[in-house]
Amino acid sequence: MSKTTAAAFVAVATSFFILHFSPPPKSYYHSLFISDSLADNASVSHHLYTLTRRPHVAGSQANAEAASYVLSTLSACNLKAHIVSYEVLLTYPDSRSLTLTPFPSEPPITFDLKQEIYKGDPYADVAHEVLPTFHAYAKSGSATGPVVYVNYGRAEDYETLKEMGVNVTGTVVLARYGKIYRGDIVLNAFEAGAIGALVFTDRKDYGGGASDAKWFPDDKWMPPTGVQVGAVYNECGDPTTPGWASTEGCERVSIEEVERNGDVPSIPSLPISGSDGETILRSIGEQVAKDDWQGSKDAPTYKVGPGPGVVNLEYNGKQVIATIQNVIGVIEGVEEPDRFVILGNHRDAWTFGAVDPNSGTAALLEVAQRLWKLQKEGWKPRRTIILCNWDAEEYGLIGSTEWVEENRELLASRAVAYLNVDSAVSGPGFHASATPQLDDLLKQAAQQVQDPDNSSQTIYEQWAGSTDSSLIGRLGGVGSDHAAFLQHVGVPAADMRFGKAGFPVYHSMYDDYTWMQKFGDPMFKRNIAAASIWGLVALRLADEEFLPFNYHSYAFEIQKRAEDLENEISDKDITFSPLFKSIEELAKAASKIDNQKREIKEAKGWTSMWRNDRDKVRELNDRLMMAERAFTDRDGLLRMPWYKHLIYAPSRQNDYGSTSFPGIDDAIENAKNLNTAESWNLVQHEVWRVSRAVRHASLVLNGKLT
C-alpha cells in the first residue's frame, strides 16, 4: 500500500470514527443551551415567586428556608450541592425615632418612619416581617442639631458648601441617595464635622420626578413613603474577622476595634422617605442651593441651612453573631477538574427582593436546569463549573467574602473566572462590566443571544446602539460579590444585568414579585435572556480548549487611563515613563501569547487525536489565567490593605465608584490637598508600584523567567 493510499485510508477511517462515534462538538451544546427548547419562562417565574413570598433578610428563618429551596433545586439538577455556613456579625434595628422642630415657635413633628401598605397588596399578610427601616451597622446613639442639606453627600458637595461659607460642624446633614455608596455619605458627613446623617429618596431620582407622577402599584416609581434601607459598613466581609473566614470558634476582633478602625460609622444615621425628606427641606433656610442640587420642578426650593429646622435623631441597634448560608453547586470537569469557572449571585434581601437579588437567583437556577438538560444530552464540561448562591451580600458582601477568604489559596491557583449576576433584571437594556481580557468574550456571547425586547436583533445590537460611552464598564467598585474574587485575589471577573442600576423601588418593601411582573419583566423574557448570556459565557470558559482571553484590551485600557492621569498632573514633576514602558511590554506579551496559541492550533492535525499537545495548551491557559493575579500586590492599597488589586479597586471617597489605578488616583488627591514634597513623592511611588505589577503580568503571559 502506497503512502498516499494509506493516508487516504486513515483519513476516511478517521472521518467515519468521528461521524459515528464521537460526541457532538461543544459548540453544538452551546447553541442548544441558548435555544428556546431549553428555556423555561414559567420555571423562572415560579422560582422568583417562591423565593420572594416573604421578606428574607440575612440571618432570618425565611432566608434559611430560601437557602433550602436553592439547595434542593440545584440537587435536583444533578449538581453536587451543599451548604457552607459562617458565623458573622449582623445588626438589626431595636428602636429609632425622628422628630423635627421646623421653627423655634412651632411644635415638633414626629415622623412615623413606616412604609405604607398599598390597597390590594398581596403581601400585606407578611408585611409585619419587614424590618423597620434602618442602616445596618449604623452607630447607636442620638443626635440633635440644625439641618444642613448636602446634596448627595459627596466630597465635592462639601467643598461647595465650604465655598458658600456653610459650616457643617455640629449639624445633622440631610443627603439624597445616589451617586455614591450610603456608607460613604455617612463617613463624609462625619469627616465634615456632622453629628448625624439622614439619607432620603428624592422623587427627582426615584419617584417619577413630579407630584402628579403615579407610583407603585400604578406605575414603577417609588411611593412617597418608600425608603431605601441598606448597610453603611465601609469594608467587605464580617467586620469581626478582617482578612480571614468567620468559621465557628475562629478568632474575632472586638466591635470597639472595628469602630476605631473607622470601618463602621462614628455617627448615627437613618434612611428616610422622599416625603419625610421634603418635609425637612421645607424647614431649611439660608442660602438657596445650586440648580443641580434642586429636586423636582414642583418640589420645595432646596436651601442649604444650617436650620432653622432642628432634628432629633435616635437609633439603637442590636448586634448578633448570626449564621449565614452559602449554597454551592458543582459540575465537575472531565478533562481539567482543577480549573474552576464560577458563577455567583446572592440570595438575601432587605425585604422581598424580587429585583435585588432574586431575579439573579431565579436566573442562576434557570442556568442550573439548562446545564442538567445538556448533561442528559451527553454534554460534559472540560473544566469544573461552580454555581454559588451567596448570603449576607447586603450587609457588606459577607457570604462571598468569607468563602473567598477561606478558599483563597485554591482560588488563586485554580479559578479561571468569576461571573456575577446580582439584580439580573430591573428593566430593558443589557449592561456589563468586566476585566478587559473578557471584553471580546462578552461581545461575542451577546451576538448569539436574541434581544428579549426585540426578536429582530441580538442583545449585542441593542447594547451597542444604546450608549455613546464605553460599552463595557470596569469592576473597581464593591457594589456586588465580584469584589473578593477580583480585588482581593485577582480572579478575572464580569458582572451582567438587564436594566439600569438604581431601579425606582430599590431596597424598599415595594421590590416584590408584583413589581417585577408588572414593570420589571412582565413575560420573564429578560430573565431568560439573562440566564442565556450568563450561561453561554460560562460554557465557553469551561469548554473551549484555549481560554478566550484577550489581553490586548487590557493594555489598551490601562494605556488610556495612564495618559489621562499624566495629563491631569502634567504641571508636576511626576514621570509616568516606567508605567508606559510596562504597558508596552504587556502589549507585546499579549501579541506573543496570541501567536503561540495560533502556532499550537496550526501544528495540530488529525493526529492530534492521539498526540494532543495538551501540556502546551494547559501551560498557555495557565498563563492567561494567572496574569490577572499579577496585578495584585500583597501589601494592598494604602489605608485599604484588603484590596490587593492595583488596577481596579474602589475610590476612598466612594465604595461604589470604579477607579483605574486607585493607588495613584488617591495619592494624587492627597497630594493636591497637602501639596508637600512628601505627598508628591508618594504619587511617584504609586506609579512605580503599578508599573511593577503590570510588568509582572507581562512576564506571566510570556511564561519565561528573566
Secondary structure, 3 states (H helix, E strand, C coil): CCHHHHHHHHHHHHHHHHHHHCCCCHHHHHHHHCCCCCCCHHHHHHHHHHHCCCCCCCCCHHHHHHHHHHHHHHHHCCCEEEEEEEEEEEEEEEEEEEEEECCCCCCCEECCCCCCCCCCCCCHHHHHHCCCCCEECCCCEEEEEEEEECCCCCHHHHHHHHHCCCCCCCCEEEEECCCCCHHHHHHHHHHCCCCEEEEECCHHHHCCCCCCCCCCCCCCCCCCCCCCCEECCCCCCCCCCCCCCCCCCCCCCCHHHHHHCCCCCCCCEEEECHHHHHHHHCCECCCECCHHHCCCCCCCCCECCCCECEEEEEEEEEEEEEEEEEEEEEECCCCEEEEEEEEEEECCCCCCCCCCCHHHHHHHHHHHHHHHHHHHCCCCCCEEEEEEEECCCCCCCHHHHHHHHHCHHHHHHHEEEEEECCCCECCCCEEEEECHHHHHHHHHHHCCCECCCCCCCEHHHHHHCCCCCCCCECCCCCCCCHHHHHHHHCCCEEEEEECCCCCCCCCCCCCCHHHHHHHHCCCCHHHHHHHHHHHHHHHHHHHCCCCCCCCHHHHHHHHHHHHHHHHHCCCCCCCCHHHHHHHHHHHHHHHHHHHHHHHHHHHCCHHHHCCCCHHHHHHHHHHHHHHHHHHECCCCECCECCCCECCEEEECCEEEEEEECHHHHHHHHHHHHHCCHHHHHHHHHHHHHHHHHHHHHHHHHHCCCC
